[in-house]
Amino acid sequence: MDERMDAAPTEASVLDHVPMRNEDGEIRHEFVEEIAHAIEAADSAVLRACVAELHEADLGDLIAALAPDDRVRLVELTGRDFDFSALNEVDEIVREEILEELPAETVAEGVRELESDDAVELLETLDEAEQEEILEKLPLQERVALERSLLYPENSAGRRMQTEFIAVPQDFTVGQAIDYMRETPDLPDRFYEIYVVDKDQHWQGAVPLDVLLRARRPVPLADLTDENRRRVSVLEDQEEVARMFGKYNLVAAPVLDTQDRLVGVITVDDVVDVIEEEADEDLKALGGVTSDEELSDTFLTIARGRFNWLLVNLATAFLASSVLGLFEGQLEKMVALAVLAPIVASQGGNAATQTMTVAVRALATRELGSVNAWRVVTREALVGLINGLAFAVITGIVAVAWFKIPGLGIVIGLAMVCNLVAGALGGILIPMALERVRADPAVASGTFVTTVTDVVGFFSFLGIATLWFGLK
């Protein structure tokens, strides 16, 4: 037998031996098995070569695909070659499990290699005791910077910023600024502008790199400084920061403390993460799922997290069903009403969900406010009316053909118009009302809107039927 067939892949051909992803971009099962075999064999040479070739996002996907025991072993076997920023690419549960198993010295060594914003993101998932144990292993200057960032409120610009930036005195020339950057060893990995400060580190303005490189060396930096550059406060909410980046097409923004001192910078890669997190949170909230639910959670954790909201939905379902109880006698006399009532309620609920989804997103992006509220509400009511009339004709024809009762088509048609208009109005007014009282529309709107359409649907259909057919 050829010995080469049994040999492990060489360092130079780790990814060539078994490609990581298939043509659809999904991670290959064979690749994960290959890495698992290398971990089992404690083949650190192969693992180091593999880790060195992978982007942090790909390494994060590999970690998530491995068995829990193999994840920690991968970090241990690759040592200094392991990029700890990959842990920010995995679920928070997976990250915590790995960090809790690793010695504090190992984590501290990995944190030292990260940019400050990545280091803060890694540490903030741990409790204070674990954070302190790791921070104690860091040099004083790095420790102080990270501790200061961790003191800022969660989801604030202070938590998201990186403390590596380039600040120069306001009396520098272009040549002096360029020489300073050439001679300074610890520059940020990527930067888009330099910042001008006074002797007390108070922010004076920004100079984009393209402007700096086009100017001649003797030009005073003050002549190029943009004093009106968009900047953010350390206490500003990260969602507001992301909105500002999108509105003004920013790639970076300086972060100032409460005394207007320059303390950090937020870059567009951080903002993309914020946008993804906020969109994920809103999407989960619309489905009644907690924002911290992850695919790696246990079934008991997920069930417990979803139970409370399902309990609220059950209570509102009983409320809607109580409307049917008011028309118990009528339902006994005309079975067709019991068959068709859920159709009216369901169609109104679907229409309301469409409106609610648009409204919640518009409120989150500040596209919907007091300035255009009346116009948007009127538009949605008209949409509900038009669709209500269209489905009144469709359901009316189907109801008559099904039950051979001519008046039933008119009854269900009128109820359909009522409920689709009610659904459209509820879908926009309820999120707006929740926003006004500072409740999260994404979290609470769904249950209230569904209750409205169920109650209005049942009551309008059965109420109109009672009057039309003279039922008692």
Secondary structure, 3 states (H helix, E strand, C coil): CCHHHHCCCCHHHHHHHCCCECCCCCECHHHHHHHHHHHHCCCHHHHHHHHHHCCHHHHHHHHHHCCHHHHHHHHHHHHHHCCHHHHHHCCHHHHHHHHHHCCHHHHHHHHHCCCHHHHHHHHCCCCHHHHHHHHCCCCHHHHHHHHHHHHCCCCEHHHHCECCCCEEECCCEHHHHHHHHHHCCCCCCCCCEEEEECCCCEEEEEEEHHHHHHCCCCCEHHHCCECCCCCEECCCEHHHHHHHHHHHCCCEEEEECCCCEEEEEEEHHHHHHHHHHHHHHHHHHHCCCCCCCCCCCCHHHHHHHHHHHHHHHHHHHHHHHHHHHHCHHHHHHCHHHHHHHHHHHHHHHHHHHHHHHHHHHHHHCCCCCCCCHHHHHHHHHHHHHHHHHHHHHHHHHHHHHHHCCHHHHHHHHHHHHHHHHHHHHHHHHHHHHHHHCCCCHHHHHHHHHHHHHHHHHHHHHHHHHHHHHCCC
